[in-house]
């Protein structure tokens, strides 16, 4: 009936499973996989750059503060963990923006350094209304830790938004 049966068009079944062998060859599917993996070197460079920036941030930031965050965290002080963790998020937010929008790795590192400076400035600014901030965090006071942490996160988010150029 030439593809017609009682006025209806009958289509061939769309059974694509299993895939024909040529779709898994290097020429077709393999090329697609290789094209996907072509971005792997750039991913690794920016991922490692981000990790290095994070380590540098933690090193610098924990030297600036009067309290020893890592020792307090080891001693199970939630205030120190909250303050440092939110501060880290406040740094990582603009770092993510820098990685996504930078022209190259050097540009990314420059903006990461700016993000680090912003976080250090925020630490000193939030001490104005709470002068004994470090002592209060070291004593385990959550209010001081939350104030510092959320201020750091807010500044980091603002910083990240300003980096979209």
Beta strands, then each sheet from edge to edge (+ up, - down):
strand 1: 4-5
strand 2: 8-9
sheet 1: 1+ 2-
end
